Every structure is written in structure tokens, then in C-alpha cells.
Amino acid sequence: MVIEDDAEILYIVYVLLTEEGHKVIHSSDLEIIKEVNTIQPDVILMDELLGNEKGSEACKALKADTATSHIPVVMMSALLGIEKMAAEAGADGFLRKPFHREELSATVRHWQNKS
């Protein structure tokens, strides 16, 4: 699952991951969080800044819910301090933007194998 409000980044991540054979569910806002329990994605890649909402708050909620706490969440951001924000939110990892294709692929494979 990819949650990213920048349409270009969302498209690029979608294309790269589908080319690798991943089934990608994507959204440009946090509305999709309501469906995580039903969808049960292997990994969630989530931007920190999603309009007026923060991905870190959604991550905290996912990690606090026993039905979704096992799903790896990787925070993505170009913000300085993303490592600290991700850790404080309970995220399993982070990707600093801009990231390389190899970083994206390796991160998804790593966390997909852990779910």
C-alpha cells in the first residue's frame, strides 16, 4: 500500500513496484487507512505530509491497533528528522526522499518478508 499526496511520486512508486510484480494499492490521502484492516497489505509506504494530515499520526494509530500493528509501516519524507519522526510514530522504517529505485525495491522486499 502506498499513501502519497504528490501525484508524480505516487505514480513513479506505483509503476516501479508493479513492474517488479507487486500488487499496489494506492491513495493520495489517509482515507484508505480505514480499509487497512480489510486489505491487510504486506507493507505500507506512507508520506509524512499528506495535505493537512500527518502520516506519523496515522502510523501511531495503526501501531496501536492490534488488528494492524503487525503490518510494517515505512515513512517517506524529504523533511529533516524523518528518522526521529518515524521512530516516534512507531514506524518500522523510513525512506528519505528523493530515494533511488534500488532503495525502494530493497525496502519493500525487506519488510514484505517480515510481514
DARATA-V162192 format. One record per residue. RES is the residue in one small letter. SS is DSSP state (a for helix, b for strand, c for the rest). PHI is phi in whole degrees, 0 to 359 (* if undefined). NEAR is the number of other C-alpha atoms within 8 Angstrom. Layout:
RES&SS&PHI&NEAR + RES&SS&PHI&NEAR
//
This chain:
m&c&*&10 + v&b&238&13 + i&b&238&14 + e&c&209&14 + d&c&271&12 + d&c&275&7 + a&a&302&8 + e&a&293&6 + i&a&295&8 + l&a&302&14 + y&a&297&8 + i&a&298&8 + v&a&298&9 + y&a&302&11 + v&a&297&8 + l&a&300&9 + l&a&287&12 + t&a&291&10 + e&a&298&7 + e&c&274&6 + g&c&95&6 + h&c&279&7 + k&c&274&6 + v&c&244&9 + i&c&258&6 + h&b&223&10 + s&b&206&11 + s&c&261&11 + d&c&212&10 + l&a&278&11 + e&a&304&6 + i&a&294&8 + i&a&303&7 + k&a&299&6 + e&a&259&7 + v&a&301&10 + n&a&299&8 + t&a&284&5 + i&a&287&6 + q&c&50&8 + p&c&293&8 + d&c&290&10 + v&b&212&13 + i&b&242&12 + l&b&259&11 + m&b&226&12 + d&b&292&13 + e&c&286&10 + l&b&258&10 + l&b&236&13 + g&c&65&7 + n&c&270&5 + e&b&252&8 + k&b&246&11 + g&a&299&13 + s&a&297&12 + e&a&292&9 + a&a&295&10 + c&a&298&12 + k&a&302&11 + a&a&295&8 + l&a&297&9 + k&a&287&12 + a&a&278&8 + d&c&266&8 + t&c&298&7 + a&c&284&6 + t&c&233&12 + s&c&297&10 + h&c&280&8 + i&c&281&11 + p&b&297&14 + v&b&242&12 + v&b&244&14 + m&b&278&16 + m&b&236&13 + s&b&188&12 + a&c&264&8 + l&c&293&6 + l&c&294&4 + g&c&85&6 + i&a&299&13 + e&a&301&8 + k&a&292&7 + m&a&300&9 + a&a&297&15 + a&a&296&10 + e&a&294&7 + a&a&277&10 + g&c&86&9 + a&c&296&16 + d&c&276&9 + g&b&190&10 + f&b&210&12 + l&b&234&11 + r&b&275&10 + k&c&275&7 + p&c&283&5 + f&c&245&8 + h&c&270&6 + r&a&308&7 + e&a&297&6 + e&a&296&9 + l&a&300&10 + s&a&300&9 + a&a&296&8 + t&a&296&8 + v&a&296&9 + r&a&300&8 + h&a&302&8 + w&a&283&11 + q&a&296&10 + n&c&288&6 + k&c&267&6 + s&c&279&9
//
